[in-house]
Structures are given as C-alpha cells and as structure tokens.
Amino acid sequence: MEEIPGHVFPRRLDAPLPFAVNAEGVWIVDSDGKRYLDASGGPLVVNLGHGREEIARAIYDQVLRCEYVHPTMFTTSAVESLAEALAAHAPKGLERFYFLSGGGEAVETAVKLARQIHLEHGRAQKILLISRWKSFHGLTLGALAATGRTTFRTPFAPLLAEVVHIPPPYCLRCSYGLTYPGCDLRCARALEETIHNLGAETVSAFIAETVSGATLAAVEPPPEYFRVIREICDRNEVLLILDEVLCGLGRTGRWFACEHYGVIPDIMTLGKGLGGGAIALSAVGIHTRHFDAIRNGGGRFTHGGTFSHHSVAAAAGLRVVRILEREKLVERVASFGEILGQKLKKGLAGHAHVADVRGLGFLWGVEFVKEKSTLQPFPRKEAFVEALWRNLFKRGLILYSSTGLAGADGDALIIGPPFVIEEAQLDFVVETMIEGLKETLVRNRQHFT
C-alpha cells in the first residue's frame, strides 16, 4: 500500500489523492493539469457548478458586514432572508427553518424536534423512531442509528440508539417477493403493521428519503407510496420526516422531491446543494403548527449549536436560491433530466450486467449485477463498482458509487451532475460509462464473471 504523505487524516486511506487546484462549471483540474468532468457534483453537492463568483462575493460581503453572532443573542438579515426564500418554495405549511452545518446534523435535529413536539402535546411515551433499511441519513451516531446501510452500521452497532427499520419501496428487489402494482404497496403498509406491533403510543416519527439516494442509487417510490405513508402517520399520531438532504432543492426537477407525490411532511431536512458546495449549510423545515406548539408550550427547543443560524452560510444559501430562481435551473433539471435518462437507458439498460437504470431529474442510478436474470449481485469482496469507478476516474469522469443494495452486496453508480451541464457533456458521461464498463469487465473477466 502506498505511503500517504503529509499530516492530514484523509477520507481515503488506500492511496494518495490527486490535488485539485481549480474547478469551474462542471470541470475539476488537478495539479498535473488533468481535467475531470464532475458528473456527480462530488456527493451530489455542487448543483450550480463550480466557481460561482456570485456566491463568493455574497460570502465575502457578509464576512465584512457581520461574520458571526450567537443565534441566541441576535438574528441577521441573511438568516431571515434565506428562511423567507425557502418558505416561498416549500410545501404549504413548512414555513419555519432551523439552520445547521450538515445533513447528519439536520437529521438529528429533526428527530429531536419530533420528540419535543410530542412532549408539548403530552405524549411522553412516544419515543421510538422508525426508518427504512437501505437508507442513508448520515454518520453521526443519531443519524447512523436511523441509517439502514448495513456496512456503515455494523462496526458501531453497540453504540446506536434503538431505531426500528422496515423494508424500502425497492421494487426491483421487493422484500416480500411481490410485484407492483399487485403488491398493494406491502412495503408502505408494513409501517402501520410495525407501529401497531410496537404500540402506536410509543412511536414518535417515521423518517424516509423521499427519493432514495446514496444507498439505493436513485430509487423512486411508487406514485401513491407516500400518500399511503402520510395516511398511516396521521392515523397513529406519528410525525413524518422526509429527508431531502440529497434529493431536495431542484435535484429531481421540482424544488422539493415530495412535490412529485403530493405529500406534505411534518418535518423536512435539507443540505448538500443548499450551500452550492461553497460552504457547509443544512436546514430543517418544520410545519407552522408544530413550531407554534413548541413556542406556545415550553417556549424553547432544547437544542442548539455554535454554528447554527450562521450568517455567512446563510448568505451563501440565499445566493444559491436566487441563482436557482433567476436562471430557472429547477425547470432546466426537469427537461434535461429526461434527456439524461433517455441517454442512460439507450446506452446501458440492455447491458448484460446492468440490472436497472432509474431516476428522475438529475438524480439517476445504474445498478450492476453479476447475473441479470436472477439479479445476483457481484459479491462485495470483489469490489466491482470500486474497480469501475477507478476506471472512469482515470478517463476523467467523476460519478458517485453506491454499495449494499442487496444485503451487504450490490453495486451501483449515481449520476447527479451540476444543473448547468450541457447535452454534449451528458453524451461524454454516457459514452465514457459504456467504455469504462467494457474495459473493467474485460480486464477482470476471470474475477467478475
């Protein structure tokens, strides 16, 4: 194994990383002058493209104007204006926003909010959280407890709080062996069954990614799935938390992914693209009736953070929203997303080792299998998607890898480019994926077949 120079504890320990020295639009340039097309915006963060001077100036101006005040002592126009801008696009009733630094932090805040809402209503027994297997909600201990990705959980299982998990709406690999629509949405109805088995008086909230992201690689639920989920939550006084850290803010071709399904959550988490990749920023949106319950009850949310409601981060976030509005980038994602999907399906859906091409907007996943007819995955020990990712990276294409779709096995790539990508660059993405897949299989024929 190669030595890693320097004193940084890096995210990857298997080899030294190239130095990124410049980034503009959809391109990243390393210290050797090599160009990479960033077709995933990192982990689906860079939504407006790299190097937006307008965001940099907003940050600069806010630092000079008022870089930090403690959020229990002051508010700022940047924070107030960002909340107002988000409320203008959010589903009806989601009108209050609590600002933080990262998606996992937002998820933990949402879970605590749900608990306190129940306390304000005298429902002190409601303490349990229900989540889904094959989900990703973050890696801090509270968010990891909600996460349903096996390989992330197992090293820290003794440290995790109790969270009950149910199967996701993953029709390709239905946990019940059923086929949609004849399944009567068994995966959704499992929520009510689980609530009743636990005792409805003990269940606080159900958390779900509106469109599955990092673990299931852009799996969209059946159209009526969340309508059924919403009805179940309402019947049992269970709060619905929708995690849109990855899929929100235009990524699916709507401002918020829940708009596709006609459902309004009690609480919503946002992150990643909210800061445009330029700054760490996340948010929790809460329905006005719940905000009022907390304010009129104890009068205080028992939570906080040194860098919550940060004016500089909020200034960047506000500029992101204004650019999305002015350049009509959400609408662009809706139209170009259909083009991207068509190109991916035409180029890859018929491949012998491609089980599925799925997605919407600029959130698409390609799932790879060892045997297509049986959906047998490549064993995780073979690290298929890692080999494919490295091949594409050497070719100058950056995608986001996903594993653990079938137990601990399963491989996929996620395509989630900046919203400004051009059609010719989409062609490069698909053509490079086809070439890279072919070469990876040929070079490792004995290993992967």
Backbone hydrogen bonds, N-H to C=O, Kabsch-Sander energy under -0.5 kcal/mol:
donor,donor_aa,acceptor,acceptor_aa,energy
2,E,14,D,-0.6
20,A,18,P,-0.6
21,V,19,F,-0.5
21,V,29,V,-2.8
22,N,29,V,-1.6
24,E,27,W,-2.2
25,G,50,H,-2.3
27,W,24,E,-2.3
28,I,36,Y,-2.2
29,V,22,N,-3.3
30,D,34,K,-2.3
31,S,19,F,-1.7
33,G,30,D,-2.2
36,Y,28,I,-2.7
37,L,396,G,-3.2
38,D,26,V,-3.2
38,D,36,Y,-0.8
39,A,37,L,-1.7
39,A,398,I,-1.3
41,G,38,D,-0.7
44,L,40,S,-2.4
44,L,42,G,-0.5
45,V,41,G,-2.9
46,V,41,G,-1.8
47,N,45,V,-1.5
50,H,25,G,-3.2
53,E,51,G,-1.0
55,I,52,R,-0.7
56,A,52,R,-1.7
57,R,53,E,-2.6
58,A,54,E,-1.7
59,I,55,I,-2.3
60,Y,56,A,-2.6
61,D,57,R,-2.9
62,Q,58,A,-1.9
63,V,59,I,-2.3
64,L,60,Y,-1.9
65,R,61,D,-2.0
66,C,62,Q,-3.1
67,E,63,V,-0.6
73,M,70,H,-2.3
74,F,70,H,-2.2
80,E,76,T,-2.3
81,S,77,S,-2.6
82,L,78,A,-2.1
83,A,79,V,-2.1
84,E,80,E,-2.0
85,A,81,S,-2.4
86,L,82,L,-2.4
87,A,83,A,-2.4
88,A,84,E,-1.5
89,H,85,A,-0.5
89,H,86,L,-1.3
90,A,86,L,-1.8
94,L,91,P,-2.1
95,E,93,G,-1.5
95,E,286,I,-0.9
96,R,286,I,-1.3
98,Y,284,V,-2.5
99,F,97,F,-0.5
100,L,282,S,-2.6
106,A,102,G,-1.9
107,V,103,G,-2.3
108,E,104,G,-2.3
109,T,105,E,-2.0
110,A,106,A,-2.4
111,V,107,V,-2.3
112,K,108,E,-2.0
113,L,109,T,-2.5
114,A,110,A,-2.4
115,R,111,V,-1.8
116,Q,112,K,-2.4
117,I,113,L,-2.5
118,H,114,A,-1.9
119,L,115,R,-1.9
120,E,116,Q,-2.4
121,H,117,I,-1.0
121,H,118,H,-0.5
122,G,119,L,-1.6
123,R,118,H,-3.0
124,A,122,G,-0.7
126,K,123,R,-1.6
127,I,125,Q,-1.4
127,I,202,T,-1.8
128,L,202,T,-3.1
129,L,162,E,-0.5
130,I,205,A,-2.5
131,S,164,V,-3.0
133,W,166,I,-2.5
134,K,148,G,-2.9
135,S,132,R,-0.8
144,L,140,T,-3.6
145,A,141,L,-1.8
146,A,142,G,-1.1
147,T,143,A,-1.7
148,G,135,S,-1.3
150,T,148,G,-0.7
152,F,149,R,-0.9
153,R,149,R,-1.5
154,T,150,T,-2.4
156,F,153,R,-1.5
157,A,154,T,-0.9
159,L,156,F,-2.1
160,L,156,F,-0.6
160,L,157,A,-1.3
163,V,161,A,-0.5
164,V,129,L,-2.2
166,I,131,S,-1.9
170,Y,168,P,-2.0
171,C,169,P,-0.8
173,R,170,Y,-1.2
174,C,171,C,-1.0
177,G,174,C,-1.5
182,G,179,T,-0.5
183,C,179,T,-0.8
184,D,181,P,-1.6
188,A,185,L,-0.8
189,R,185,L,-2.3
190,A,186,R,-1.2
191,L,188,A,-1.7
192,E,188,A,-0.6
193,E,189,R,-1.8
194,T,190,A,-2.3
195,I,191,L,-2.6
196,H,192,E,-2.6
197,N,193,E,-2.1
198,L,194,T,-2.2
199,G,195,I,-2.0
202,T,199,G,-2.9
203,V,199,G,-0.5
203,V,200,A,-1.0
204,S,128,L,-3.1
204,S,202,T,-0.5
205,A,128,L,-1.3
206,F,239,L,-2.7
207,I,130,I,-2.4
208,A,241,I,-2.0
210,T,243,D,-1.1
212,S,219,V,-2.0
217,A,213,G,-1.9
218,A,212,S,-1.0
220,E,218,A,-0.7
225,Y,222,P,-1.9
228,V,224,E,-2.0
229,I,225,Y,-2.2
230,R,226,F,-2.7
231,E,227,R,-1.9
232,I,228,V,-2.2
233,C,229,I,-2.6
234,D,230,R,-2.3
235,R,231,E,-2.2
236,N,232,I,-1.3
237,E,234,D,-1.0
238,V,233,C,-2.7
239,L,204,S,-2.4
241,I,206,F,-2.9
241,I,239,L,-0.6
242,L,240,L,-0.6
242,L,267,I,-2.3
243,D,208,A,-2.7
243,D,241,I,-0.6
244,E,242,L,-0.9
244,E,269,T,-2.0
248,G,244,E,-1.7
249,L,255,W,-1.5
250,G,254,R,-1.2
250,G,255,W,-0.9
251,R,248,G,-1.1
252,T,247,C,-0.6
252,T,254,R,-0.5
253,G,250,G,-1.7
259,E,256,F,-1.9
260,H,257,A,-1.7
261,Y,258,C,-1.2
262,G,258,C,-0.5
262,G,259,E,-0.6
263,V,258,C,-1.4
266,D,240,L,-2.0
267,I,240,L,-1.9
268,M,285,G,-2.6
269,T,242,L,-2.1
270,L,283,A,-2.9
274,L,271,G,-2.2
275,G,272,K,-1.4
276,G,273,G,-1.3
277,G,272,K,-0.7
278,A,275,G,-1.8
279,I,275,G,-0.6
281,L,279,I,-0.5
282,S,100,L,-2.2
283,A,270,L,-2.2
284,V,98,Y,-2.1
285,G,268,M,-3.1
286,I,96,R,-2.4
287,H,266,D,-2.2
288,T,93,G,-2.5
290,H,287,H,-1.0
291,F,287,H,-2.0
292,D,288,T,-2.8
293,A,289,R,-1.4
294,I,290,H,-2.0
295,R,291,F,-2.7
296,N,292,D,-2.8
297,G,293,A,-0.7
299,G,294,I,-2.5
302,T,300,R,-0.7
303,H,301,F,-2.4
308,S,305,G,-1.5
309,H,99,F,-1.5
310,H,307,F,-0.7
312,V,67,E,-0.6
314,A,310,H,-2.4
315,A,311,S,-2.1
316,A,312,V,-1.8
317,G,313,A,-2.5
318,L,314,A,-2.8
319,R,315,A,-1.7
320,V,316,A,-2.1
321,V,317,G,-2.2
322,R,318,L,-2.3
323,I,319,R,-2.3
324,L,320,V,-2.4
325,E,321,V,-2.2
326,R,322,R,-3.0
327,E,323,I,-2.6
328,K,325,E,-0.8
329,L,324,L,-1.5
330,V,324,L,-0.6
332,R,328,K,-1.6
333,V,329,L,-2.4
334,A,330,V,-1.7
335,S,331,E,-1.8
336,F,332,R,-3.1
337,G,333,V,-2.2
338,E,334,A,-0.9
339,I,335,S,-1.1
340,L,336,F,-2.8
341,G,337,G,-2.5
342,Q,338,E,-2.3
343,K,339,I,-2.2
344,L,340,L,-2.4
345,K,341,G,-2.6
346,K,342,Q,-2.4
347,G,343,K,-2.2
348,L,344,L,-2.4
349,A,344,L,-0.6
349,A,345,K,-1.3
351,H,348,L,-1.9
354,V,351,H,-1.7
355,A,353,H,-0.6
355,A,367,E,-2.3
356,D,367,E,-1.1
358,R,365,G,-2.3
360,L,363,L,-2.0
362,F,251,R,-2.5
363,L,360,L,-1.5
364,W,415,I,-2.4
365,G,358,R,-3.1
366,V,413,L,-2.4
367,E,356,D,-2.4
368,F,411,D,-2.5
369,V,353,H,-2.1
370,K,376,Q,-2.1
371,E,376,Q,-1.9
372,K,352,A,-0.6
375,L,371,E,-1.1
376,Q,371,E,-1.1
382,E,379,P,-2.1
383,A,380,R,-1.7
387,A,383,A,-1.8
388,L,384,F,-2.3
389,W,385,V,-2.8
390,R,386,E,-2.3
391,N,387,A,-1.9
392,L,388,L,-2.3
393,F,389,W,-2.7
394,K,390,R,-2.3
395,R,391,N,-1.1
396,G,393,F,-1.5
397,L,392,L,-2.4
398,I,37,L,-2.6
399,L,397,L,-0.6
400,Y,414,I,-2.0
401,S,399,L,-0.5
402,S,412,A,-2.7
404,G,410,G,-1.4
406,A,409,D,-2.6
409,D,406,A,-1.8
410,G,378,F,-1.2
411,D,368,F,-0.8
412,A,402,S,-2.2
413,L,366,V,-2.0
414,I,400,Y,-3.4
415,I,364,W,-3.1
416,G,39,A,-1.7
416,G,414,I,-0.6
419,F,47,N,-3.5
421,I,418,P,-1.7
426,L,422,E,-1.6
427,D,423,E,-2.1
428,F,424,A,-1.7
429,V,425,Q,-2.0
430,V,426,L,-2.2
431,E,427,D,-2.8
432,T,428,F,-2.4
433,M,429,V,-2.1
434,I,430,V,-2.3
435,E,431,E,-2.3
436,G,432,T,-2.9
437,L,433,M,-2.5
438,K,434,I,-2.0
439,E,435,E,-2.4
440,T,436,G,-2.4
441,L,437,L,-2.1
442,V,438,K,-2.2
443,R,439,E,-2.8
444,N,440,T,-1.3
445,R,442,V,-1.3
448,F,444,N,-3.1
449,T,445,R,-1.7
